[in-house]
Amino acid sequence: MSTRERRRERTPRKQANISPPGLEGGRYKPLTESEVHRIHEAALSVLERTGVEVVESECRSILAAAGARVDAIHNRVYFSRQMIEAALKLANRDVTLYSKDGKTDLHLRGKRVHLGTGGAAVLVLDLETGRARESKLRDIYDIGRLVDTLDNIHFYIRPVVARDVPNDEIDVNTFYAALTATNKHVMGGCYFAGKVAELKELGALIAGSEEAFLARPFFSLNLGYMISPLRFAAETIETVTAAVRAGLPIALVSAPLSGATAPASLIGTLVQSIAEELAGLTYVQLLRPGHPTLMGSMPLVTDLRTGAMIGGCAELALMNAAAAQMSHFYGLPLYNSCGITESKVPDVQAGFEKGLTTAVTALAGAQYNHHAAGMLESLLSVAYENYVIDDDIGGQVMRLVRGLEVTEETLSLDVIHTICTEGPGHYLGHEQTIALMNSEYHYPHTADRATRQNWEEAGGLDMREKAKRKAREILRTSFPEIISAETDALIRERFKILLPREVMRVGG
């Protein structure tokens, strides 16, 4: 048998996932314990001294009734330390985001790490032409089908805006396209507070009843309730109010830009972001104590040379890792950001920027890492093949999170002694090596590890082309039956669904 044949024989088959979602992170800590306390105290000071701009509204009335000081002339609301501390005591520390089939539920307590999609991109790199085009409703469905098959993408946030759907119909159609593509937990925005009831009704139709849906809500809302610096977005706060009252889990998203909508100091940006989150969290607890809520502290970075938002950088990784530490201090699950790149295509730049930020935030123990797959061009575009590539990155990152296990067995003293004194002088055929081949080591599905000769014989494809081919094959063959034809008919009778049924099957 030739060397090449022996190597091919040792090539592992598709292995079970040795680094599953929900592994405990938190070993990387950019802040000391005393620095965490200083940031917390600074955030409380901001809320008490500077306050938050809140226009006259039901929200402001609720805050005032709870003891917040209101300056009606300047539309500012000031939060006392006591208000914030009371809210933190009521907050839900054991949030679960459910899947439809119960197989991929996300248990977000502690420092359990999950990776997923994100964004609201307006462009898609066409899988056939490679050119950027406007995103469509079908992209939400097709990307969801792709994500459904990729083990290291643990949840599905709608990644693109359906630019071919009228505003009045976009919320229900977006969630329909996502929910019929994957059993994984789905998250998305809601443009209009009045549409929350329709989304809840959609969930009830899929689950079979409102009671069944609310017992295990399989979608949630990410709501950008804060306009940095420190201003509640009036319309989105109404959506927050509606979502909480409807029983839908939410992520409170605050995304201040360092040097633009937050201080140029990275720690100053973090302080502002934490203050914004505590204000939002307090409001939610006043509406419904213990409502399933994710802190959405996801500080972003400004390239101060141009004023542009950037995300594929060490500064973003540091701030989001520090935000994870703050979430651990509060004992609350964190929705944060990683996997962003400024590259316009899935190239070397995209790879190193995505790998850097995803590894750092995951090792920091952020529980809900979104933007971890698919995004390009500072969140403006996505590429189908990038989901395949980023799934490969995610597998390696989760192996980092799993870490090393030091036991009498793994120390391998007897193995070392036997091989060196009685054995052949190498470990290749040892029973420990064979036993650990598919449990200690993670193998990429798209990254290349072949010899040059084998690689050339297989076509000499780079990783992007291999990922394109894999994406095409998945999209050609995978059409999961998430809901029955009867349920789909009920949904289409109730709502104006714009995704044609015929594209939701092989050959469509």
Backbone torsions as a table, in degrees:
resi	resn	phi	psi	omega
1	MET	NA	130.8	-178.7
2	SER	-71.9	163.2	177.2
3	THR	-59.0	-41.0	-179.1
4	ARG	-63.7	-41.3	-179.8
5	GLU	-65.7	-39.4	178.6
6	ARG	-63.9	-39.8	179.3
7	ARG	-65.1	-40.8	178.8
8	ARG	-64.0	-36.6	-179.9
9	GLU	-64.6	-33.0	-179.7
10	ARG	-81.5	-10.6	-179.0
11	THR	-60.3	124.0	-176.0
12	PRO	-70.2	144.7	170.7
13	ARG	-72.1	175.1	178.3
14	LYS	-54.2	116.6	-173.7
15	GLN	-90.6	158.8	171.0
16	ALA	-65.3	155.0	-178.0
17	ASN	-71.3	108.6	-177.0
18	ILE	-83.3	-9.5	179.8
19	SER	-131.2	74.3	-172.5
20	PRO	-72.1	166.4	176.6
21	PRO	-61.5	151.3	176.9
22	GLY	90.6	8.7	174.5
23	LEU	-65.3	150.0	-176.7
24	GLU	-79.8	122.2	174.5
25	GLY	-102.4	-157.7	174.1
26	GLY	104.6	6.3	-179.9
27	ARG	-76.9	-26.8	177.5
28	TYR	-89.7	123.7	-177.0
29	LYS	-134.2	100.0	179.8
30	PRO	-71.9	-15.3	-179.3
31	LEU	-112.4	145.6	170.0
32	THR	-79.8	166.4	180.0
33	GLU	-60.6	-40.8	-179.9
34	SER	-67.3	-33.7	177.9
35	GLU	-68.4	-36.8	175.3
36	VAL	-59.0	-45.5	179.7
37	HIS	-64.5	-38.7	179.2
38	ARG	-64.5	-40.8	178.7
39	ILE	-65.2	-42.3	177.1
40	HIS	-58.8	-48.3	-179.8
41	GLU	-63.0	-38.2	178.9
42	ALA	-64.9	-40.9	178.7
43	ALA	-63.2	-41.8	176.5
44	LEU	-61.8	-40.0	178.8
45	SER	-63.2	-41.4	177.9
46	VAL	-59.2	-45.5	-177.0
47	LEU	-68.5	-32.8	-178.9
48	GLU	-82.3	-35.2	-174.9
49	ARG	-93.2	-46.1	-175.4
50	THR	-95.3	-39.3	178.2
51	GLY	74.0	-172.1	-178.1
52	VAL	-125.7	138.9	175.8
53	GLU	-76.2	122.5	178.5
54	VAL	-137.4	117.2	-179.1
55	VAL	-71.1	164.9	178.6
56	GLU	-58.7	123.7	-172.1
57	SER	-170.7	172.8	173.9
58	GLU	-60.2	-39.6	178.7
59	CYS	-55.9	-48.9	-178.5
60	ARG	-64.1	-38.5	178.9
61	SER	-63.5	-40.5	179.0
62	ILE	-64.8	-43.3	178.8
63	LEU	-63.7	-42.5	179.8
64	ALA	-63.5	-42.1	-179.3
65	ALA	-64.3	-25.3	179.9
66	ALA	-87.3	-1.4	175.9
67	GLY	111.8	1.5	177.0
68	ALA	-69.1	143.6	176.7
69	ARG	-85.4	129.6	-175.0
70	VAL	-116.1	127.8	169.9
71	ASP	-102.5	95.5	-174.3
72	ALA	-68.2	-27.0	-179.0
73	ILE	-67.2	-43.5	-177.7
74	HIS	-102.2	6.4	178.9
75	ASN	55.6	42.6	178.8
76	ARG	-115.7	140.7	178.2
77	VAL	-119.1	131.2	-176.4
78	TYR	-112.5	130.3	-175.3
79	PHE	-104.3	126.2	176.7
80	SER	-78.6	159.7	175.1
81	ARG	-56.1	-40.3	-177.7
82	GLN	-62.5	-38.9	178.1
83	MET	-61.9	-45.7	-177.8
84	ILE	-66.4	-45.1	-178.9
85	GLU	-63.6	-37.6	177.5
86	ALA	-64.6	-40.5	179.2
87	ALA	-65.3	-41.7	-179.4
88	LEU	-62.6	-34.1	178.6
89	LYS	-67.1	-29.3	-177.2
90	LEU	-88.1	-17.5	-171.0
91	ALA	-65.7	148.4	-178.7
92	ASN	-78.5	119.5	-178.6
93	ARG	-103.2	4.5	-176.0
94	ASP	-134.1	63.1	-175.5
95	VAL	-84.1	133.6	171.4
96	THR	-118.7	128.4	173.0
97	LEU	-102.7	118.4	-167.6
98	TYR	-88.3	151.2	167.9
99	SER	-94.5	168.4	-178.8
100	LYS	-74.3	-35.0	-176.1
101	ASP	-101.0	0.5	178.1
102	GLY	80.4	1.7	-175.5
103	LYS	-91.1	-19.7	-176.4
104	THR	-131.1	38.7	176.0
105	ASP	-60.3	147.0	-179.9
106	LEU	-107.4	109.2	178.3
107	HIS	-95.5	108.2	-166.7
108	LEU	-97.8	11.0	-180.0
109	ARG	-71.5	160.2	177.3
110	GLY	66.2	-131.4	-177.8
111	LYS	-122.8	35.0	-174.8
112	ARG	-78.4	125.5	-167.8
113	VAL	-95.8	134.4	174.2
114	HIS	-136.5	146.6	179.6
115	LEU	-119.8	143.7	178.5
116	GLY	-160.9	-173.9	-177.3
117	THR	-82.3	-174.4	177.8
118	GLY	176.6	-178.6	172.7
119	GLY	104.5	173.2	173.5
120	ALA	-144.0	54.8	-176.2
121	ALA	-65.2	152.7	179.8
122	VAL	-112.6	-2.1	180.0
123	LEU	-130.8	148.7	176.2
124	VAL	-128.9	134.1	170.7
125	LEU	-78.1	112.6	-176.9
126	ASP	-58.6	132.9	-175.3
127	LEU	-65.8	-24.9	-179.3
128	GLU	-94.4	-45.5	-175.8
129	THR	-91.0	-23.0	-176.0
130	GLY	77.6	-0.6	-178.0
131	ARG	-92.8	150.7	178.8
132	ALA	-74.9	134.8	175.5
133	ARG	-137.3	167.7	178.1
134	GLU	-66.0	142.3	177.7
135	SER	-74.7	148.9	-175.8
136	LYS	-131.0	168.3	178.4
137	LEU	-57.4	-40.3	-178.4
138	ARG	-63.0	-29.3	177.4
139	ASP	-61.9	-37.9	178.2
140	ILE	-61.2	-42.4	178.3
141	TYR	-67.9	-47.2	-176.0
142	ASP	-68.1	-42.3	177.6
143	ILE	-63.9	-37.3	176.9
144	GLY	-61.5	-40.7	176.8
145	ARG	-62.5	-39.1	178.2
146	LEU	-63.5	-50.1	-179.4
147	VAL	-59.6	-35.3	-177.8
148	ASP	-58.0	-26.6	-176.5
149	THR	-96.9	-6.8	-171.9
150	LEU	-101.7	114.0	-169.4
151	ASP	-67.0	-27.1	-174.5
152	ASN	-96.7	9.3	168.9
153	ILE	-110.6	108.2	-164.2
154	HIS	-92.7	-16.6	178.4
155	PHE	-149.8	164.4	-174.1
156	TYR	-124.3	103.0	168.3
157	ILE	-91.5	132.9	180.0
158	ARG	-53.2	121.7	-169.6
159	PRO	-90.8	-20.1	-175.1
160	VAL	-134.0	161.4	175.2
161	VAL	-91.9	131.9	177.7
162	ALA	-78.2	90.8	-173.0
163	ARG	-77.1	-4.3	177.5
164	ASP	-99.7	11.5	-178.3
165	VAL	-117.1	132.4	178.0
166	PRO	-61.0	149.3	-176.7
167	ASN	-54.0	-39.3	-174.9
168	ASP	-68.3	-17.6	-176.2
169	GLU	-116.1	4.3	-169.7
170	ILE	-73.9	-35.8	-174.6
171	ASP	-65.1	-54.6	-178.8
172	VAL	-63.1	-42.0	-179.1
173	ASN	-65.9	-38.4	177.8
174	THR	-61.2	-49.4	-178.8
175	PHE	-68.6	-36.3	176.9
176	TYR	-59.6	-48.2	-178.2
177	ALA	-61.4	-39.8	-179.6
178	ALA	-72.9	-43.9	-174.9
179	LEU	-70.4	-25.1	178.3
180	THR	-89.1	-1.1	-177.9
181	ALA	-100.6	-24.6	-174.5
182	THR	-151.9	151.1	172.9
183	ASN	-84.8	-12.3	-179.6
184	LYS	-66.2	159.2	-180.0
185	HIS	-60.1	137.5	-178.5
186	VAL	-112.5	138.8	174.7
187	MET	-134.0	149.3	177.3
188	GLY	-166.0	172.4	177.2
189	GLY	-84.1	172.4	174.6
190	CYS	-139.3	115.4	-171.5
191	TYR	-73.7	-27.3	-173.2
192	PHE	-132.6	130.9	-179.7
193	ALA	-57.0	-35.0	-179.0
194	GLY	-66.5	-14.4	-179.2
195	LYS	-89.2	-9.0	-179.5
196	VAL	-59.2	-43.0	179.8
197	ALA	-61.7	-37.5	178.4
198	GLU	-66.8	-40.0	178.4
199	LEU	-64.2	-41.1	177.2
200	LYS	-61.8	-40.0	178.3
201	GLU	-65.0	-39.6	176.1
202	LEU	-59.6	-45.7	177.8
203	GLY	-60.1	-40.3	179.9
204	ALA	-65.7	-39.2	178.1
205	LEU	-63.4	-41.1	-180.0
206	ILE	-69.7	-41.5	-177.5
207	ALA	-76.4	-22.3	-178.2
208	GLY	108.2	-22.3	176.5
209	SER	-167.4	161.4	177.0
210	GLU	-64.4	-38.9	-179.4
211	GLU	-62.2	-43.7	-179.9
212	ALA	-64.8	-39.8	179.8
213	PHE	-66.3	-46.4	-177.3
214	LEU	-69.8	-23.1	175.7
215	ALA	-70.5	-32.4	179.4
216	ARG	-143.3	71.4	-178.9
217	PRO	-65.1	119.8	-174.1
218	PHE	-96.0	8.3	167.6
219	PHE	-141.0	159.5	-178.7
220	SER	-141.9	172.9	-176.2
221	LEU	-118.0	132.2	169.5
222	ASN	-102.0	119.9	-168.3
223	LEU	-123.4	117.0	178.4
224	GLY	-79.7	75.5	-172.3
225	TYR	-77.4	-13.7	-173.2
226	MET	-115.0	129.4	169.3
227	ILE	-101.3	106.5	-177.9
228	SER	-71.4	141.9	4.1
229	PRO	-91.2	124.8	164.2
230	LEU	55.9	53.6	175.2
231	ARG	-140.1	121.9	175.1
232	PHE	-66.7	130.4	175.5
233	ALA	-76.8	113.1	-168.9
234	ALA	-55.5	-48.3	-176.8
235	GLU	-69.6	-39.6	-178.2
236	THR	-71.0	-32.8	175.3
237	ILE	-61.2	-34.9	175.1
238	GLU	-63.5	-37.8	177.5
239	THR	-68.2	-40.3	174.7
240	VAL	-56.1	-48.1	-179.3
241	THR	-58.9	-46.2	-179.2
242	ALA	-64.9	-41.3	-178.2
243	ALA	-65.7	-43.8	179.9
244	VAL	-63.3	-45.2	179.7
245	ARG	-66.0	-27.2	178.2
246	ALA	-81.9	-11.0	179.8
247	GLY	85.8	17.7	-179.7
248	LEU	-89.4	130.2	175.3
249	PRO	-60.2	148.0	-177.2
250	ILE	-137.0	157.0	165.6
251	ALA	-115.4	126.2	179.0
252	LEU	-89.6	106.1	-169.1
253	VAL	-96.6	120.6	172.6
254	SER	-123.3	121.5	-173.4
255	ALA	-131.6	65.4	179.9
256	PRO	-69.1	144.0	-180.0
257	LEU	-98.7	117.4	-179.5
258	SER	-59.3	130.7	178.6
259	GLY	83.0	-4.8	-179.7
260	ALA	-126.0	-66.7	177.2
261	THR	-108.6	14.9	175.2
262	ALA	-155.0	166.2	-179.5
263	PRO	-57.5	153.2	175.4
264	ALA	-67.2	-26.6	173.7
265	SER	-63.9	126.3	-179.2
266	LEU	-62.0	-39.0	177.7
267	ILE	-68.3	-36.8	176.1
268	GLY	-62.0	-40.5	175.6
269	THR	-61.6	-42.2	179.2
270	LEU	-63.5	-43.1	178.1
271	VAL	-58.0	-47.5	-179.5
272	GLN	-62.5	-42.8	-179.1
273	SER	-62.9	-42.5	179.0
274	ILE	-65.5	-40.5	177.2
275	ALA	-60.8	-43.5	179.2
276	GLU	-62.0	-41.6	179.7
277	GLU	-65.7	-42.2	-179.6
278	LEU	-64.5	-35.1	176.6
279	ALA	-64.5	-46.8	179.1
280	GLY	-64.4	-42.4	179.8
281	LEU	-61.6	-39.9	178.6
282	THR	-61.6	-43.3	179.3
283	TYR	-62.3	-42.9	-179.4
284	VAL	-62.2	-41.2	-179.7
285	GLN	-66.1	-30.1	176.0
286	LEU	-70.0	-31.9	177.9
287	LEU	-74.8	-46.2	-174.1
288	ARG	-158.6	93.9	-177.4
289	PRO	-54.6	134.2	177.9
290	GLY	79.5	9.7	179.7
291	HIS	-61.1	136.3	-179.4
292	PRO	-61.8	110.1	-171.8
293	THR	-138.9	136.2	173.7
294	LEU	-101.8	132.7	167.1
295	MET	-62.5	129.6	-178.0
296	GLY	-110.6	41.8	179.2
297	SER	-73.8	104.4	-180.0
298	MET	-133.6	73.5	179.9
299	PRO	-60.4	136.1	179.9
300	LEU	-112.3	174.8	-171.1
301	VAL	-123.1	142.2	173.0
302	THR	-104.4	132.4	168.5
303	ASP	-76.3	105.3	-171.7
304	LEU	-69.0	-8.5	175.1
305	ARG	-78.4	-27.9	-174.4
306	THR	-124.3	-19.2	-174.6
307	GLY	84.4	3.3	-177.7
308	ALA	-82.9	148.5	173.1
309	MET	-73.5	134.9	175.9
310	ILE	-131.7	155.7	-179.2
311	GLY	-138.3	-15.7	-177.9
312	GLY	-90.8	65.6	-171.5
313	CYS	-150.9	161.5	-179.8
314	ALA	-62.8	-34.5	-178.1
315	GLU	-62.7	-42.3	177.3
316	LEU	-64.4	-42.4	179.5
317	ALA	-59.9	-44.1	-179.9
318	LEU	-62.6	-47.8	-176.9
319	MET	-66.7	-39.8	-179.4
320	ASN	-73.2	-31.2	173.1
321	ALA	-67.2	-40.1	176.9
322	ALA	-65.5	-37.3	175.7
323	ALA	-61.4	-36.2	176.6
324	ALA	-63.2	-41.4	176.3
325	GLN	-60.9	-40.7	178.7
326	MET	-64.5	-38.7	178.9
327	SER	-64.7	-35.0	176.8
328	HIS	-67.6	-37.2	176.8
329	PHE	-59.3	-40.7	179.4
330	TYR	-84.4	-14.8	-176.9
331	GLY	73.8	26.8	-174.6
332	LEU	-116.2	147.1	177.1
333	PRO	-70.5	145.7	-175.1
334	LEU	-117.3	131.1	169.4
335	TYR	-98.8	110.0	-178.6
336	ASN	-134.0	-169.9	-167.9
337	SER	-125.7	143.0	174.1
338	CYS	-160.8	-180.0	173.2
339	GLY	71.1	15.1	179.1
340	ILE	-86.4	146.9	174.2
341	THR	-141.2	151.5	175.0
342	GLU	-90.3	-7.9	179.8
343	SER	-65.8	147.8	-178.6
344	LYS	-90.8	-12.0	-179.7
345	VAL	-138.8	162.0	177.2
346	PRO	-74.3	85.7	-175.9
347	ASP	-123.7	-165.4	-179.1
348	VAL	-59.7	-44.2	179.0
349	GLN	-58.4	-46.2	179.6
350	ALA	-59.5	-42.6	-177.7
351	GLY	-62.9	-46.6	-175.5
352	PHE	-74.2	-33.9	179.3
353	GLU	-69.3	-42.7	179.0
354	LYS	-66.4	-46.6	-178.6
355	GLY	-61.1	-40.0	-179.6
356	LEU	-60.2	-56.9	-172.3
357	THR	-70.9	-36.1	-179.6
358	THR	-67.5	-42.5	179.2
359	ALA	-62.8	-42.6	-175.6
360	VAL	-67.3	-47.9	-177.6
361	THR	-69.0	-34.6	177.7
362	ALA	-67.2	-44.9	178.5
363	LEU	-64.4	-26.2	176.7
364	ALA	-75.7	-11.7	176.9
365	GLY	88.1	23.5	173.0
366	ALA	-66.0	133.2	-170.3
367	GLN	-81.4	-31.0	-171.8
368	TYR	-135.0	86.7	-174.8
369	ASN	-91.2	102.4	-179.8
370	HIS	-99.9	170.1	-168.8
371	HIS	70.4	10.0	-175.9
372	ALA	-75.4	-4.2	-179.3
373	ALA	-148.7	134.5	166.4
374	GLY	96.9	-26.5	-167.8
375	MET	-78.8	147.2	175.0
376	LEU	-139.3	168.8	166.7
377	GLU	56.1	47.3	179.2
378	SER	54.4	42.1	175.9
379	LEU	79.0	6.3	-178.4
380	LEU	-84.8	-20.7	-176.7
381	SER	-143.7	163.9	175.4
382	VAL	-133.9	164.0	174.3
383	ALA	-136.6	135.6	-179.1
384	TYR	-56.8	-45.7	-177.1
385	GLU	-65.4	-22.9	-179.5
386	ASN	-67.9	-29.2	176.6
387	TYR	-64.8	-38.0	177.6
388	VAL	-67.0	-46.2	179.3
389	ILE	-62.5	-45.8	-177.3
390	ASP	-69.0	-27.2	172.2
391	ASP	-63.8	-38.9	176.3
392	ASP	-64.2	-44.0	176.2
393	ILE	-59.9	-44.6	-178.5
394	GLY	-60.4	-36.5	177.6
395	GLY	-62.8	-42.4	177.9
396	GLN	-67.0	-39.8	180.0
397	VAL	-63.2	-44.4	179.9
398	MET	-65.9	-29.0	174.1
399	ARG	-66.7	-37.3	174.1
400	LEU	-60.8	-44.2	-179.3
401	VAL	-62.1	-40.0	179.2
402	ARG	-58.9	-38.3	174.2
403	GLY	75.4	-156.1	-175.6
404	LEU	-116.3	145.6	179.7
405	GLU	-115.4	117.8	-179.1
406	VAL	-100.6	109.7	177.9
407	THR	-135.7	172.5	175.6
408	GLU	-57.9	-37.5	-178.7
409	GLU	-70.2	-45.2	-176.6
410	THR	-74.0	-22.4	174.8
411	LEU	-63.1	-26.0	167.1
412	SER	63.9	32.2	-176.6
413	LEU	-62.7	-44.7	-179.7
414	ASP	-67.6	-37.5	178.7
415	VAL	-62.7	-46.9	179.3
416	ILE	-59.5	-45.9	-177.9
417	HIS	-62.6	-45.1	-177.9
418	THR	-64.1	-46.6	-177.9
419	ILE	-64.2	-39.2	-174.5
420	CYS	-79.8	-25.4	-175.6
421	THR	-110.2	-24.7	-176.1
422	GLU	-127.5	-20.6	-171.3
423	GLY	-93.4	-167.4	-174.9
424	PRO	-79.9	-2.4	-179.9
425	GLY	89.7	5.7	173.3
426	HIS	-145.9	166.9	-171.5
427	TYR	-108.1	5.1	-169.3
428	LEU	-60.4	-37.8	-177.7
429	GLY	-102.9	5.5	-176.4
430	HIS	-66.6	148.9	-177.4
431	GLU	-61.2	-32.3	177.5
432	GLN	-65.6	-41.7	179.1
433	THR	-60.0	-46.3	-179.6
434	ILE	-65.2	-40.7	-177.9
435	ALA	-66.0	-34.1	-175.1
436	LEU	-93.9	-4.4	-173.6
437	MET	-54.5	-41.2	-175.1
438	ASN	-110.2	13.7	176.7
439	SER	-125.1	-27.0	179.7
440	GLU	-94.0	-23.8	-171.9
441	TYR	-116.8	137.5	175.5
442	HIS	-99.7	134.6	-179.7
443	TYR	-113.7	129.2	178.5
444	PRO	-70.5	151.2	178.1
445	HIS	-96.1	-17.1	-176.6
446	THR	-125.1	-36.7	175.9
447	ALA	-59.9	143.7	-172.4
448	ASP	-94.3	133.8	175.3
449	ARG	-128.3	13.0	-177.2
450	ALA	-76.7	164.7	169.7
451	THR	-68.1	161.7	178.7
452	ARG	-58.4	-41.0	-178.4
453	GLN	-62.1	-47.9	179.6
454	ASN	-65.0	-38.6	179.1
455	TRP	-62.3	-44.7	179.5
456	GLU	-65.7	-40.9	179.3
457	GLU	-63.8	-28.5	179.7
458	ALA	-85.5	2.7	177.3
459	GLY	115.8	-8.8	177.3
460	GLY	61.6	38.2	-176.1
461	LEU	-81.4	141.2	171.9
462	ASP	-81.8	173.0	-172.8
463	MET	-63.8	-37.3	-178.9
464	ARG	-63.4	-43.4	-179.2
465	GLU	-67.1	-39.5	176.5
466	LYS	-61.7	-40.0	179.5
467	ALA	-66.7	-37.8	176.4
468	LYS	-60.2	-45.3	-178.5
469	ARG	-64.0	-39.4	178.7
470	LYS	-66.9	-42.2	179.1
471	ALA	-61.7	-43.9	179.2
472	ARG	-60.0	-42.6	-177.9
473	GLU	-66.2	-41.5	177.9
474	ILE	-62.6	-45.7	-178.0
475	LEU	-68.2	-26.1	178.7
476	ARG	-75.4	-31.3	-168.6
477	THR	-115.0	-22.7	-171.0
478	SER	-100.8	108.9	176.2
479	PHE	-131.0	82.6	-174.3
480	PRO	-63.1	140.1	177.2
481	GLU	-89.4	85.3	-175.8
482	ILE	-80.4	-41.7	179.2
483	ILE	-126.4	155.1	-178.4
484	SER	-75.2	162.6	176.8
485	ALA	-62.0	-34.9	179.4
486	GLU	-66.2	-44.5	178.3
487	THR	-64.9	-41.1	178.8
488	ASP	-61.0	-39.6	178.8
489	ALA	-63.9	-39.6	177.9
490	LEU	-63.4	-42.2	179.8
491	ILE	-63.9	-45.0	-178.3
492	ARG	-69.4	-26.3	175.6
493	GLU	-72.9	-35.0	-177.4
494	ARG	-82.6	-38.5	-174.9
495	PHE	-121.5	158.6	176.6
496	LYS	-86.7	87.5	-178.8
497	ILE	-85.5	126.7	-173.2
498	LEU	-101.1	-3.1	176.1
499	LEU	-85.9	114.2	-176.8
500	PRO	-61.4	137.2	-179.8
501	ARG	-61.3	-32.2	-175.1
502	GLU	-68.8	-20.3	178.3
503	VAL	-82.1	-3.7	-175.0
504	MET	-99.2	30.1	176.8
505	ARG	-151.0	163.7	-178.7
506	VAL	-56.3	130.2	179.4
507	GLY	85.6	1.6	-177.1
508	GLY	-76.1	NA	NA
